[in-house]
Amino acid sequence: MQYHKVKRWFLAIALIVFGLFLCQTFFTLYHFYTTKPQKAKAYCNTKPPFQVETIKEDMPIIYGLTSTYKRYLQLPELTRLSQTLLHIPKFHWILTEDSYQKTKTVTKFLQKSGLNYTHLNTKNNIPPTKFIKDYNTRRMGLNWIRENVPPTKDAIVYFIDDDNTYSLKLFDEIRATKRAAVWQVGLVGGILNEGPVRCENGMALEWKAYWWPDRLIPIDMAGFALHVKLLFERPEAEFRDLPDMESDFLSSLCVTRDNIEANNCNDVLVWHTQTKTPEVEE
């Protein structure tokens, strides 16, 4: 008799836990699929608190922001990426580890890399996030820019994933950015390439996207760059934990499909590649 009571209690608890899980999943999916097409922020109708006058240089510096985390492929992929970055003049790498402290592996790697770099660390998923796994590390990189780069500096910010593949020609496109620029990304969003596919006079006239095409700007994180002055003209702009983090961030900078620069709609110069995780014995 006692056994059956325990069994019933166990089943009741299991059903409650399962029901809570289903409710959370339902509300997450409901939010994901019912979000309406975005509009630019209301404050974008007004001028920013101040206009940044950039001190022009012959070649703007590129600040590359990368989040990384411990895994078997971390060092091989960082090594492969660094070999590309070594060919880029006037480049500063901001590498943020998803870690409670800077690891010896990444510290030694950077010391031997030959690159100009800044090494940061913070822990992701504290507090827990629903959609963006590298939320805190990306925000830390942005904060470093705002705290260490003068608003008047002629500098471009670009977000670099450690597992992507980059053509050297892409960095010429990045360096030509005046305020915010966009280009295609290969092997992303369930299609061969995503982003602007027809341009005219520096504007994107036609876009290609499979996943959520009504996003403010349907593009992957690797598909845009911005001039550092935007971060100071719109100091309230931040990443938020949303499935369309890129579009939401660009919206907070008052960047839309109508005003983003699109100078190359023909070439794919960055690919969202994914290396197969090896099965190894410790």
C-alpha positions, -999 to 999 in steps of 0.1 A, spaced: 0 0 0 28 24 10 46 16 -22 16 26 -44 13 59 -25 50 67 -31 46 58 -67 16 80 -72 34 109 -55 64 104 -78 42 103 -109 24 135 -98 57 154 -92 70 141 -126 39 153 -143 41 188 -127 78 192 -137 70 180 -172 40 204 -174 62 234 -162 87 225 -189 60 224 -216 47 258 -205 81 274 -206 87 259 -240 53 271 -253 58 307 -241 93 308 -255 82 295 -289 51 318 -288 73 349 -283 97 337 -310 71 331 -337 46 359 -329 70 388 -327 58 414 -352 81 429 -378 104 455 -362 104 492 -364 132 516 -356 133 530 -321 111 560 -315 141 581 -303 157 577 -337 134 605 -349 155 629 -328 192 638 -332 216 621 -308 227 641 -277 259 651 -296 275 645 -329 309 629 -330 334 646 -353 359 619 -363 396 628 -367 402 612 -401 432 589 -407 446 574 -438 435 540 -427 409 535 -399 418 509 -372 396 478 -370 386 465 -335 377 429 -338 355 416 -309 355 378 -304 339 356 -277 355 323 -270 349 293 -247 368 262 -236 363 232 -259 385 207 -278 384 229 -309 391 262 -292 428 264 -297 428 250 -333 401 275 -343 417 305 -326 450 295 -343 434 293 -377 416 327 -371 448 344 -359 466 334 -391 441 354 -410 442 384 -387 480 386 -389 475 398 -425 453 427 -415 471 461 -409 459 484 -381 440 457 -363 433 453 -326 418 420 -313 395 421 -283 392 385 -272 368 377 -243 367 344 -226 336 328 -213 354 320 -180 356 330 -144 392 338 -149 416 341 -178 428 306 -188 465 297 -193 457 282 -227 443 314 -242 468 337 -223 498 318 -238 481 317 -272 477 354 -273 512 361 -260 526 341 -289 501 353 -316 520 384 -328 488 403 -327 478 436 -309 452 423 -285 432 429 -253 423 398 -232 391 399 -212 370 374 -194 335 371 -179 310 343 -174 281 339 -197 247 326 -186 248 345 -153 220 353 -149 206 327 -173 198 338 -208 171 324 -230 185 329 -265 220 343 -266 248 320 -252 276 346 -255 255 376 -242 278 387 -214 311 384 -234 297 404 -263 286 432 -239 320 432 -222 337 438 -255 314 467 -263 320 482 -228 357 480 -234 354 500 -266 334 527 -249 358 529 -220 391 528 -239 386 542 -274 382 580 -279 349 589 -295 368 609 -322 390 580 -332 387 568 -368 378 532 -359 356 504 -371 340 477 -348 334 442 -362 322 411 -344 344 381 -352 333 345 -343 362 322 -336 347 294 -358 339 315 -389 360 317 -421 370 352 -434 384 364 -467 411 390 -465 390 411 -489 363 414 -463 385 436 -442 387 461 -470 349 463 -470 349 467 -432 374 495 -434 353 514 -459 325 517 -433 313 553 -427 286 547 -401 273 511 -405 277 487 -434 263 453 -444 272 424 -466 263 388 -472 272 359 -450 275 324 -464 262 291 -449 239 308 -424 201 308 -416 195 275 -434 205 289 -468 237 292 -489 240 330 -483 220 356 -464 219 394 -466 217 421 -493 216 406 -528 209 437 -549 225 471 -543 224 505 -560 242 537 -550 253 523 -517 219 511 -507 205 476 -503 174 472 -525 168 435 -521 174 411 -492 177 373 -490 167 355 -458 150 323 -449 148 326 -411 125 354 -400 128 376 -431 109 404 -414 137 412 -390 147 449 -391 179 439 -409 180 401 -417 217 395 -412 241 374 -392 265 389 -366 293 385 -392 274 405 -418 278 441 -405 303 465 -391 299 499 -375 320 530 -369 329 536 -333 312 570 -332 278 553 -333 285 537 -299 290 572 -285 262 590 -303 238 563 -290 253 554 -256 221 535 -246 226 510 -274 233 475 -260 229 439 -268 197 423 -254 189 386 -249 166 383 -279 165 358 -308 172 386 -332 200 402 -312 217 416 -342 186 434 -355 177 447 -321 212 460 -315 213 478 -349 179 492 -342 192 507 -309 219 524 -330 191 538 -353 204 517 -382 177 504 -406 175 488 -440 171 523 -455 203 539 -441 228 510 -437 256 511 -463 256 483 -488 285 485 -514 290 449 -522 260 427 -528 277 402 -552 305 386 -532 304 363 -502 335 370 -481 326 354 -448 312 320 -440 295 307 -409 315 274 -409 313 248 -382 340 224 -375 330 189 -365 336 182 -328 361 153 -326 354 122 -305 385 118 -283 395 99 -252 409 120 -223 
